[in-house]
């Protein structure tokens, strides 16, 4: 069994164990955490084992599934898939740690919740790791099921609506993609007399396909990925899902699940339809820039903390799409690293906001004010997450955004200049958020109000610690600064934000060969060399 | 004509010897201080401020040693490691040690050390925090101040435009944190956000300039960009020059991005002295001077810089005349003095070094003036309204003396610092050919008169005249007890006063500074103006004297009303409203954006999402069907999966297996 298969099967095994332990909440929680930590170690080993100078797909394995159609359970990772697998492995234990004391709807258990999270992890790893286009489709749809239950079973008051909306959107996108998958198979069958779903062979065959064929294949994939990554105007499922999902699940949705879309652009859209990708690039670029500006303005206008994050992500996905369809190595490497850095930055932002909500019990921005005086450490964490979100130099996200923009400028200056305005808007929505929640006098229903009232804290542990703060003054009992568990959840992310901001080379080194391979497959070269461009 | 200015770029050497190859320590020391202070928590409350001072002083000492060992000469490059390596784009985490960066290193760490020491006293009694949290506040303050010094050093020591950008936004963050230091005050929080956002508008310009440089030359490193600047077409050069200027306007509070700087006075006064007077806000001037090989090739770019400088210096002066808040007057004075520096570097090879010289002398006297203002506030219960001051010279003699010397230096009193540096700029402005000489020179002389007016007004209202505070009460309902500040505060003020007096003479004797900077900025070109130098000198001193006289006529002779007169002439009203800069921004940018946002939020909910739900309802067989989806039958997902499966099999069959 390869390391990669272990990375897929381990969380599944964990999910079974945790589900069996459901009677004992404590044991179930620790078992889930243990499995996720072993998974993290395995992912680290995979990163070390992966040789950037080696073949594109590594840790490969392949088993026959449906011989009649040459469908094989093939797995293998390139640099981009590898870093995504690593990010999932990193975020899952943090999500478990965060959700340790989350209030769960009556009748449900942490064991069930954690078990589903592990299933989700296994399927998501598999989506990034498969190298069979048909299996990719199956996993793309299958992945929706645990997420449907996670949102619909454990979410907020409107959870059913949000879950169904999420499911239908993604599922319909997937069905349209299926048409393209089958189309690709059929074309291969006609062109070579032997149909295949093998990704590497399909890219070779379809690379020479006439533009008309490519356009249809491109559009099918594009719709599925544009829903998943959400590009405006196909984005409206995300704010609802983020608002209704429990915080831990929201981390997975905006941190990992969305990336399947942008990953799909890089792994499937470009190589399977290289000519169509370039011909239709302006369409994507318009949506990308629209996403940056529209998402940023929406984020600015939101009154709900969780919806705000969803729109921030939509703006960031605009940057990623811009970089992918600008067709320079800097921009595409920027986009690929943006996927990782966005997971870290936005994942941290969601977690911090979850910690705010756990204290105030409200998701409305207006219910908070001056919180940094009560919880200075939490305030600092929101600032760090915010700075990474607005891509301040010295944070991880800067590297990606800078690469995307500097790379895109060379081929698409007008789109890039427009997208660069997103930098200003990001400063506006981040600092406005910080100002309203953390600065000014302590105020807002969530912070001042009778304990146990409408804005009661949801975390019983925090309520217990309220007494020691009660002497402090005006704010409500029950609101304390970060505890050890919360610090342990956020600390790794803070370290990554700064380390990857100053020393991104280890990640760029892994990503670069895969992007370069894609570039050469589709036959484009950088306009700018070290001797200057144009 | 331009090509004759373009001396072959000075050769670049690799850093040699342990002193040069470890120059990163200068940045690492204050950065370490910041990290320790932020992580150590309450444990560091007792000694945090000492660590903060020690790291910056250590950095200053290192800077002195580096200065002594390198001296004037070619640039020394030090690549620490590969920061952003992606094919053609190779950005090193690299430093450049040359005369220009050396003078900034000394300015930043030197003035920085003095202000760190001053802050020990100034922040000792900070009552803004919650009870028992006093020293926590001071520790946090020193952490941010250390962070600022580190970022500012990166800004000036970096060897590429991307390194500059790292420091550029880093100081923006430090500035944000320090303006909003008293974050429970809504006004401070608002000012901090405003400062960062307006700076970011400028930063977009800087970022686009970097993108353009990379697209054209494939590099962002100074040495390569400057060596190959000649390959750029005039249009591209002009675009880069204007984009860099936009960045400079944001950081340096120049028109049209000046509105954040006066608001930034919400920060503690040492911050105003260090960041919003002596160092960070002069980064725009540094940027233009650093990019001098590009500007020298772009006469249009130079002209734009000079125009921005000239306009700003007048705007700053005019508004400064109308304010009663001592810190805001000094803030607009800073806006205006940076206008002089921009005007100077906008004159091209005739002015780069002069702009830097004024930047350095201004660093001394304006930092001293702000510390003096802080000392006055310290003795006056944090009061900033000059109408409530008066006759303070007897109560705080050291503050009065040091502030007075700073004042004289600023208005260009003969043989003090400002006299030399401002006079040189005015002469260079007159030295321009054609209309430019008359316009820029005339504006600069007019500015000198206005500067003398508003500063004399400030002196008279604060230190002279009637003791208006005697009949007033503090916000807490007590009497004012003005008193001199402790030695830990007055000592830095004395040092800066000495600098205000002597720096100009020191820099100019034997053209010491200009000569030192020549390898980085090129030979200083002498202008051939219509007026002889002596006439210009007499004109400048004469205009300044007129300003002093006018201030005495309008303010000194009269009683100053404690309440601000409301029935004032139109020019005063316009000046009090910041020449309607903020009103313009609100009307043209802020309000339209928030309308747009509100509209879009509505559209997103009702329009985009509504359309989606509508389509879903149609497909699902009317709204009843949709409601069934929402009603929570988990089984329905299974149904859709089944549908998908059936579709799949059907599709496979129609395509047909081989």
Contacts between the chains, C-beta under 8 A, distances in Angstrom:
chain1	res1	chain2	res2	distance
A	68	B	657	5.3
A	69	B	652	6.9
A	69	B	657	6.0
A	141	B	641	7.5
A	141	B	644	6.6
A	145	B	637	7.1
A	145	B	641	7.8
A	148	B	637	5.7
A	149	B	634	7.6
A	152	B	632	7.3
A	152	B	634	6.9
A	160	B	630	5.8
A	160	B	631	7.3
A	160	B	632	4.0
A	161	B	630	4.7
A	164	B	629	4.8
A	164	B	630	5.9
A	164	B	636	7.4
A	164	B	637	7.8
A	167	B	637	5.9
A	167	B	640	7.4
A	168	B	616	6.7
A	168	B	629	7.2
A	168	B	640	7.3
A	171	B	640	5.9
A	171	B	641	8.0
A	171	B	644	6.8
A	174	B	644	7.5
A	175	B	644	5.9
A	175	B	647	6.6
A	178	B	644	7.7
A	178	B	647	7.4
A	178	B	648	6.3
A	178	B	651	7.0
A	179	B	651	7.2
A	182	B	651	5.2
A	182	B	652	6.8
A	182	B	655	5.6
A	185	B	655	6.7
A	186	B	655	4.7
A	189	B	655	7.6
A	189	B	658	5.7
A	193	B	658	7.1
A	194	B	658	6.2
A	195	B	657	7.4
A	195	B	658	5.6
A	232	B	608	7.8
A	233	B	608	5.0
A	235	B	608	7.9
A	236	B	604	7.1
A	236	B	608	5.7
A	236	B	609	4.0
A	236	B	612	5.4
A	294	B	600	6.7
A	297	B	593	7.6
A	297	B	596	6.4
A	297	B	597	4.9
A	297	B	600	5.3
A	298	B	597	7.5
A	298	B	600	6.1
A	298	B	601	6.2
A	298	B	604	5.9
A	300	B	593	7.9
A	300	B	597	5.2
A	301	B	597	3.9
A	301	B	598	6.1
A	301	B	600	6.7
A	301	B	601	4.1
A	302	B	601	7.2
A	329	B	86	6.4
A	329	B	87	5.0
A	330	B	86	5.0
A	330	B	87	6.8
A	330	B	88	7.6
A	330	B	89	5.2
A	333	B	86	5.2
A	334	B	86	7.9
A	370	B	183	7.9
A	370	B	184	5.9
A	372	B	183	6.0
A	373	B	130	6.4
A	373	B	183	7.7
A	373	B	184	5.9
A	380	B	38	7.9
A	387	B	173	6.9
A	392	B	169	5.5
A	392	B	170	7.9
A	392	B	173	6.2
A	393	B	165	5.9
A	393	B	166	4.2
A	393	B	168	7.8
A	393	B	169	4.8
A	393	B	170	6.7
A	394	B	166	6.1
A	394	B	169	7.6
A	394	B	170	6.1
A	399	B	84	6.1
A	402	B	84	7.2
A	402	B	162	7.6
A	402	B	207	7.9
A	403	B	84	7.1
A	403	B	86	6.2
A	403	B	89	7.6
A	405	B	207	7.0
A	405	B	211	6.3
A	406	B	89	6.6
A	406	B	210	6.9
A	406	B	211	5.0
A	406	B	214	5.4
A	407	B	86	7.9
A	407	B	89	7.7
A	409	B	208	7.7
A	409	B	211	3.8
A	409	B	212	7.2
A	409	B	214	7.5
A	409	B	215	5.6
A	410	B	211	7.9
A	410	B	214	7.3
A	410	B	215	4.5
A	413	B	211	8.0
A	413	B	215	7.6
A	416	B	211	6.9
A	417	B	208	6.5
A	420	B	204	5.3
A	420	B	207	6.2
A	420	B	208	6.2
A	421	B	204	6.9
A	423	B	200	6.1
A	423	B	203	6.9
A	423	B	204	5.7
A	423	B	207	7.0
A	424	B	197	6.7
A	424	B	200	4.8
A	424	B	201	5.6
A	424	B	204	6.1
A	427	B	196	5.6
A	427	B	197	5.1
A	427	B	200	4.4
A	428	B	197	5.6
A	431	B	176	7.5
A	431	B	192	7.5
A	431	B	193	4.3
A	431	B	196	5.8
A	431	B	197	6.8
A	432	B	193	6.6
A	435	B	189	4.8
A	435	B	190	7.0
A	435	B	192	7.8
A	435	B	193	5.3
A	438	B	183	7.2
A	439	B	180	6.5
A	439	B	183	4.3
A	439	B	184	7.2
A	439	B	186	7.4
A	439	B	188	7.9
A	439	B	189	3.6
A	440	B	183	7.5
A	440	B	184	6.4
A	440	B	185	7.6
A	440	B	186	4.5
A	440	B	189	5.7
A	441	B	184	5.6
A	441	B	186	7.3
A	442	B	184	7.7
A	472	B	130	6.8
A	473	B	130	6.9
A	502	B	83	7.3
A	502	B	93	7.4
A	503	B	81	7.5
A	503	B	83	7.8
A	504	B	83	7.7
A	504	B	84	6.6
A	505	B	81	8.0
A	505	B	82	6.1
A	505	B	83	7.8
A	505	B	85	6.3
A	508	B	84	7.6
A	508	B	85	6.6
A	508	B	86	6.2
A	512	B	86	6.7
A	512	B	87	7.7
A	516	B	87	7.9
A	526	B	87	6.2
A	526	B	88	6.1
A	527	B	215	7.7
A	528	B	88	5.2
A	528	B	89	7.7
A	528	B	214	6.4
A	528	B	215	5.9
A	528	B	218	5.1
A	529	B	88	5.0
A	529	B	218	5.7
A	530	B	88	4.7
A	530	B	90	7.1
A	530	B	218	4.8
A	530	B	219	6.8
A	531	B	218	5.8
A	532	B	216	5.9
A	532	B	217	4.6
A	532	B	218	4.4
A	532	B	219	7.8
A	532	B	228	7.4
A	532	B	231	6.9
A	533	B	215	5.3
A	533	B	216	6.5
A	533	B	218	6.1
A	534	B	215	6.6
A	534	B	216	6.7
